[in-house]
Amino acid sequence: MAIHRCCKFFKEDDYKMNLKSSKKVEPCRWELDIEVDADQFNEAVNKVFRKQAKRISIPGFRKGKAPKSFVEKYYGEGVFYEDAINDLYPTVVSEAVKEADLKVIEDEPGFELVHAGKDGLNFKVTLTVQPEVSIENYKGIEVEDKSFDVTDEDVDNEIKAVQNRNARIIEVEDRPIAKGDFAVIDFKGSIDGEVFDGGEAENYSLEIGSESFIPGFEDQIVGHNAGDEFEIKVTFPDDYDVKDLAGKEATFEIKVHEIKTREIEPLSDDFVKDVSEFDTVDEYKKHLREELEARKEKDKEFYYNDLCFEKLAELLQGDVPEVMYKRKAEEIMKNFARNLKAQGMDFKTYLSYMGSTKEQFLESVRPNAQRQTKADLALEKIAELEKLEPTKEEMEAEYADIAKSYGLDVDKVKQFILEDDVKYALSCRKAMNLVIDEFVKKDAEKGSEKKSKKEDEKDA
């Protein structure tokens, strides 16, 4: 008997049923022993019969006119049982889950039919439930030392980048190729005398030192002059994207046509006026410093978030069901595919280009999926332990933010985003902020200790 395996439980009617027992059969799996009384089961059978009657043919009766008792006698007493059980299943199991006070995770449940007859229905269902987890010392996490201060060197590097972007490219005729130059070359690559796909080009402008080619390729171009023709040998990395080339030695025939370099304009008030809205070098430097400080603040936020997830995943104690890891990996894959689509690339095309499959991609993101799943569970547990519940004002503000981002009315958003989901997200966010605040506090304490130590050493 093929029974409907639905795990999205919902309530349609108030079925009278009896949860005989519930027991834990393995970590995160519970077995529910469920009974449905004779009246309720026979009503479900009658309901199925009424739906199917018009399609039933019995000798001696016009199509659809045979009484139920004759149909059962002709096809067997249990002819409607499977469909009746499928109809009852979602609501009956939902009520049993509620009575057993279980938090069920969407997964393929196990089903065992014990008995079905005119005297009622009895079956067992095994479900995956939310794991029982614990976490300690989440306020005592050690912080890795990392500076997010903006230095004069950072500002100077930013200016150099702007100078490079605005530099003139000029031809060089009086010296050989050096790092930082652009070499305009022809190249033809071969392995064991056979030219491979993608291994040749003409008049290719290669920036020496950009490390955009195979390791060792650019270094062997350095020192040659325009007009030189020569060979170089390189070995493809073992983890090279094109598997047929990975780890193999290749020979490249090279011809140098031109050597070009950047002519960088010195930093001056005139340069600043050309590349920005500012009039002086000092004004421009101040602006760049403020931009870098804002960027570093974002970097700091990402750093603490990543650190928080990493540490919380390590601190979490408890058995996590495999289905949660699979679900998170699929979520990561869908987000990745969505981002690719926004950039104009199809996910299947990406997999083909990378020589990979959907299954291999899911396996590659599995460690990250495990980390995120454990961190999510940790945050949920911290929110519970710290009683971090959002206020009504915070809930309304969150709905307003969501509505604004989608360009919808708040009331419309409330129709498709459940209040419990918003409450869960805000509670976890509060938990994250609590842990990060502890990070920041410890970071500040370390900074004060270092400052005090330096002052003591200076005084000494």
N, C-alpha and C positions, 0 to 999 in steps of 0.2 A: 504494500500500500504506500503510494507516494504522498506524503503529507506535506502541506504547505509549510515552508521553513522561514516564515516571516519573523523578523526580530525587531521591527519598528512597531511597538505595541501601542494600541489606542483603545479608547472605550466608546462603544456604540450603544450598548444596552446594559442593563444591570442583570447579568446572568447569575443565577444562584449556583454556586459551585463550592466545592470543598477542597481546600488545600490540605491533603492528608498529612504531608510532611515536607520538610525542606532540609537538605543536608549538603555540606561541603564535601565534594568528592575528590577534588584536587585543588591546588592553588588557583584561585580566581575562577573556579568552575563549581556551580551549585546544581544539584538535582532537585526538581520539584515533582512531587507525586500528586497528581491532580485528578479529582473526580467531578463529573457532571451528572446531576441526578437524572432519573428516567424521564421526568416531564420535560426538562430543558433539552435533553438530547433528542427525544422523539419529536419535539417541536421543530428542532433544527432539521431533522430528517424530513418532516412534512413540508417544511419551507423549500427544501431542495426538490422534493417531488413536484410541488406546485410550479416551480421554475422550469422543470424539465418535461412535464407531462405531455405538452403539445408535440414533442419530438419522439415520443415512445410508441412503438408499434407492438401490439400483442395479437396473436391469431384469435379471431372471433370478436375483436373489438375494432371500431374505427380508430384511426390514428389519433392518439391524444385522449382517448375516452376510457381507457382501461383504468379501473380502480387501483389504488396503491397496493392493496393486498394481493391482487392478481399479478401486478408487476413484480412484487417481491417474491411471489411464489414461482414465477416464470424465470427470473434472473437471479434469484437468491435473496435472502433476507437482508444481506449487507450491501445491496446494490447502491444505496445512497449514502452509506456511512462515510466513505472517504470525503465526498464533497461536504457533508454535514460537519465533519471534523475540521476541514479547512475553513469553513465559515465560522465555526466557534473559536478556532485556535487563537487568533490575535487577541480577542477580548478576554477570553478565559485565562490565557497566559499572562496578559497584562494585569488582571486582577490578582492572580496568584503571586506575581512579582511584587505587587503593592502590599499584599498581605504578609509576604515573607520579608518585606522591607529591604529589597535588594536594588542596587544600582547596576542595571544591566548595560553591557557594552554591545553595540551592534556587531554580531558575529553569527556564524553558522551554528545554530543550536543542534543538540542531539535530541532525537525523538524515539520513544519506545512505546508502542501501543500495547497496553496490558489487557484491556477488555473493551469491546464495543458491542452493545446489544440493546434489546428493548428495555432492559433493566438499568441502562445508563452507560456512561463512558468513563474509562479510567486510562490515563496515560502518564508517562514520565517524560520530562523535558530537562535537558542539561544546558545551562546557559553560562556564558562568560560574564563575570561581574567586575565592577571597579575594584582594583587591587587595594588591599589593606596595607598602607605604607606608614612609615614613621620617619621623622627627621629631627636631628639634634644639632646644636652648635652652629645654627645658621646665622647667629649674630656674632659669632667669633671667628669668622673666616679671615684668614691672613691675606693681606693685599700685596701683590707683587709690585715692587717699586717701579714707577714709570712716570716720567715727567711730561707734562703737557704745556710747559711754559714756552712762549714764543721768544726765540733768541734773535740777536742781531744777525747771526748767520742765516737763520730761517728767512729773514727779510731780504738779505743779500741774495740768497738762492732764488727767491721769488723774482727779484729784479733781473737776475741773470736769465731766468726762463723767459721773461718778457723781452729782454734784449735779443735772445736767440730767436724768438718768434718774429721779431721785427727786423731781423738781420737781412742784409742783401747777400744773395748767393753770387759769388764771382769766380771766374775761372783762374786756376793756378797753372803756371807754365814753367816756373823756375825751381821746382823742388819735387821730390817724390811724395807719395801718399802718406799722410799721417793720420793719427786718430782724430776724429772730429770732422774729417773731410768727407766729401761725397765723391765716390768713384763711379764714373759712368762706364759700365763694363758689359761685355758679352760673356756668357758662361754656358758650358755644356757639361753636364754631369753623367758619369757612367759607372756601372758596377760590373766588374769582370768583362769590360769591353762593350756592354750593352747600355745604351742611353735609356734612362728611366723617365717615366711620366713626371712632368713638372720640374725636370732637372735642367732645363735650358731656357735662356732668354737673351734678348739683344737690347743694347742701350739701356741697361737697367741701372738706375741711380741708387747706389747702396751707401748708406751712412756708416762710415767705419767707426766702430765702437758702440753701435746701437744694439748689438747682440741679437739682431733680427734673423740672422742666418745660423746655420749649424755651428756649434762651438768649434773654434779653430779656423773657420773660413775667413773671417774678416782679418784676423791677425796675420794671415799669410798674404793678404793684399798689401799690407803696410810695407813701405819701402820701395814699391815699384813705381815706375814713371809712365806717363801717357805714351801710348804706342807699344808698351811691353806686351808680349804674349808668353804665357807660362802655364804650368800645371801645378795644382795643389791637391793634397790628399787629406780627406777628413773622414771621421767615423761617426755615423749617425748614432744618437743616444739610444740606449736599450729600450727606453720608454717612448720612443718617437711615435707620433700619432699614426703615421703610415706603417702598418705592421710589416709589410714586405721589405721596408728599408731599415727597420730598427736593428741597431747593432752592427750594420754592415759598413765596410770601408768603401768610399767612393772617390773617384778621380774627377777633378773638374779642370777643363781647359778654359783659361781666362785670357781675355784681351781687354786692355785698358784703353778707352777712347779719350776720356777727359778726367781732369781732377778739378773739383770745385770746393770752395770753402765759404764759410759765413764771414761776412764783414760786419762786425758788431759795432754799433754806434755807442760811443761813451755815454755814461750816465750824466745828464745835465738838465738844466731847467728846460731847454729847448726840446730835448728828447721826451721829458715828462709831459710837456704840452702836446706833443705829437701822439702819444699813446694813451693819454688819460684826460680827465676833466680838471686836473690840478695844474698849478702854475710853477710850483717849486719842487725840488727834490725832497725837501723836508716834509712838505705836505703829502707828497706821494708815499713816502716811507711810512708816515703815520697812518695813512689810509690802508696800506698793505698790512701793517701790523694788526690793525683792528680786524681786517678780513681774516688774517691767519689765526687770531685769537678766537674768533667765532667758529672757524673751521676746527681748531683744536678742541674747542668745547664740545663740538659734535663728535669728534674722534674719541674724546674722553667718555662721552655717554655710551658710544658703541662699545668701547673697551670694557667699561663696567658691566654693561648688559651681557657681553660675551663671557666675561669672567664669572658673573653671577650664574649664568646658565651652566657653565662648566663645573663650578664648585657645588651647586645645588644637586646636579645630576650625580656627583660623586657621593654626596651626603645622604641621598635618599636610600632608605632601607625598605625592602619588600619585594615580592614577586610581581613582575609586570607581565601581563599576558602578551603573547607574541602578536596578536591581532592589533594591539595598540601601536606597535612598532611599524607594522605593515601599513596601517592607516596613515601614520605620520609620513612615511616614505612616499606614499601615493600623493599626499598633500604637497610635499616638497616638489615632487615631479610635476604636478598640475601647475603650481606657481611658476616653476621654471619654464614650462611650456607656454604659459601665459605671457611671461616676460619676453620669451623668444618671439612670440607672435607680434608683440608690440614693436619689436625691432625688424619685423618683416620676414621672419624665418619660421618655417613649419618645424614642429618637433620631430616628425618622422624624417624630414630632410636632414636635420641636425644629427640624428642617430646614424643615418646612412653615411654622412660625411665623417663621423667619428668612428665608423666601423663598429658600432655598438648596437645593442638591442634594449628594448624597454626593461627586460628582466635584469640585464647587466647594469643599467642606469639605477634601477631600484636598489640593487645590491651595493652600488657605489655610495649611495646616500644613506645607507642603513646606519652607519655609526652616528651620523648627524641626527637621524630620526630617533635613535635610541636616546641620545643626549637631550634632544628637545622634549621628548615624551617624559623622561624622568624629571627634567626641570619643571615642566608644566605640572606634574603631579606634586612636586615639592612645593611649588608656589601655592597650589590649591590647599595643601596640608598646612602651610604656614598661615594662610588666610584663615583657616579653620581654628588653628591654635591661638592666633592673635585676635580672633573675632573681628576681622577686618571686613566690615560690610559697608557698601556705599550708601550714602544718604540719598533721599529722594531728589535733592537738588543736583547731586552728582549724576544720578541716573538720567534726569531730564537733560542735563548738559551734554551727556554722552549721546543721547538720542539726537539732540540738536546738531552735534558735530557730524554724526553719521548722515543725517538728513542733508546737511550742507554739502558734504563731500559727494553725495549722489545727486544733488539737485532736486530733492524730493521734499514733500511736506512731512513734518514730524509724525503726524497721525498715520500717514501711509507707511512710514518706516516701522512704526510700532506694530503694524499688521503682519509684517514678515520677519521681524527680529524679536524673538521671545524675550520677555523681561528677565527670565532666569539666565539666558545667555549673556545679556548685558551685565547683569549682576555678577556673574562668574568672571567675566573679563575684567571688570573694575576691581573685584576683590583680589584677583591675581596681580593686577597692576599695583595695587596697594602693597601687596606682599613683596613684589619686586622692589618697589621704592624703599620699603623698610630695610631690606637686605643691602641695597645699594647705599642707603644712608649710613649704614654701619661700615661699609667699605670706605666711604668718603671720610667718616669720622676717624677711622683708624689711620687712613692716609694722612689726614691733617695732624693727628697725634704724632705719627712718625716724622712728619715734616717739622713739627715743633721741637721734637727730641733732637733731630739733626741740627736744627738752627741753634738750639741751646748748647749742644755739644761743641759746635764750631765757635760759638761765642766764648765758651769756657776755655777752649784751646787757645783762642786769640788772647784772652786775658792772661792765661798762663805764660 
